[in-house]
Amino acid sequence: MKIDALLDTNVVIAMLVEAHEHHAPSLALLGNEDIRYAVAAHSYAEAYATLTRLGPRAPFQFTAAEAWSALESVRAVTALVGLTAPQSLAAVRAYAQEGGVGARLYDRLIGESAVAHDIPAIVTWNVRHMRGLFPGLSVEKPDERGNVVR
């Protein structure tokens, strides 16, 4: 089955958090039945960690059950893709060899998942960072109606 676009973790989180500034356009993406979306497997771990983080600076503070239920709702309507263990290690190696540091590694893994599965586009709220890592992919953001725009 052809997958049209891979959803970045930040779009998944925005879909699930009603108070998020990008909630409505992110959630609206799933209303377009003409577009088939996927989520990279490691994005579920990244989203879970973000949603359940605790402490005074933690923005969402979902319980474990709330986070898992929310993520399952996304999984039910998207394809699941991922990297093999060797592909994951190769992506980290390449990132390190290019001087990459910090959490942008997760963006790298998302983009590598798109490349590995011949997914032509990534939908993200962080267009500039993703385009910098993957200039050969279409990197788009949602508009208010849930359409993707360049």
N, C-alpha and C positions, 0 to 999 in steps of 0.2 A: 504494500500500500504506500502510495506517495505521500510524503510528509512535506508540507509547504514551508513551515517555519519552526524554529526551536525557541521556546520561551526562556528568557533569562530568569534567574532566581528572583531578581528584583520585581519582575512582573508577576511571578507566582505569589510572592509575599503581598504585593499590592492587591491582587485578586482576593486574598483571604482576610485582609484587615480592613474592615469597614471605615475606620477613621483615617486610613492612609490617603494622602492627597491624590494618588493615582488609582484609587480603588475602582471607581466607575468605569473609566476607559479600559483598565486592565481586565476587569470581569467581563466587559462587553465583548472582548475578543472571542470568548467562547460561544457567543450567540451567533457567530457567522459559521454556518454549517458547510460553507463552500471551502473553508480553509481548514486543513488538518494540521494540528499543532503537536509537538512533542516536547518533553521535558527530559533533560539529562538526569540520569539516576543520582549522580552526586549532588544535583541541585536540591533534591529532597532532603538530603542530610544538611546542606547549607541552610535551607529554609527552616527546617526543624530547629536547628541550633539558634537561628535568629529569632524565631517566634517564641521559643521557650526560655530565652536568656532572662536571668533574674537580676535584680539589683536596681538601685535608684536611677541608673542611666539606661536601663533596658526599656526599649520603646513599647513592646507588645505584651510580654509576660503571659503568654498562653500556658495553660496546663499541658502536660504531656498528652492527655486524652484529647483536648481541644485541638492541639497542633496536628496530631496524627489523623484525626477525623477530617480536618480541613484539607490536609495534604491528600488523603484518600479521595476526596471529592474532585480534586484536580486530576489525579491519576485515572479516575474513572472516565474522563472525557478527553484524555490526551494519550499519545503514544509514549512509551518508555524507551529511551535509547541510552547508550552508555559506551564507555571505552573498555576495552579489554585491559587486563593488568599490564601487559607490555605497552599498549598504547598510552595508558595513564603515566607510566614511568617515562616513556619517551617524551611526553608533553611536559612533564616536570623538568626533565633534563634539558630540553630545548629552551624552556623558559629561563632556567638558570644560566645556560650558556649565553643567552641574549642579555643577561644582566637584570632580568625581571626579579622583582622583590615583592613581598607582601601578598595581600589578598587578591590582587589582580590575577593571581594564579587560578582562582576559581573561574574567572572570565575566560582564561586560556583553555581550561578544561571544557567549558561549555562550547566554545568555538571549535575545539578539536572534535567534540562529539558531533557537531553539525557537519564538519568536513568528513568524518569517518562514515557518516550515514547519508552522505550526499543530500543534505538538507541545505537549500540555497539561501536561507535567510534566518536571521536571529532577530527576535523582538525583545527590546530592552528599553529601560529608561535611562540607560547610561550609554548612549549612542557613541559619543566621542571615544570613550575607552575601548569599546568593542571594535569600532572601526580601526582604531590604531593597532589592535592585535590581529585583526582579520580583514585587511583591505579587499580581499577577493570575494568576500561574502556580502550579501545585501544585509545591511543593519538598519532596522526600522524601529519606530516607536508607535504606540497606539494613539489614535486621535480620540476625541470625546465620544464618538459613536462606536469605538471598537474596531475601526479600520486601521490598517498599518500604513504609516506614511514615512517617506524618506526624508 
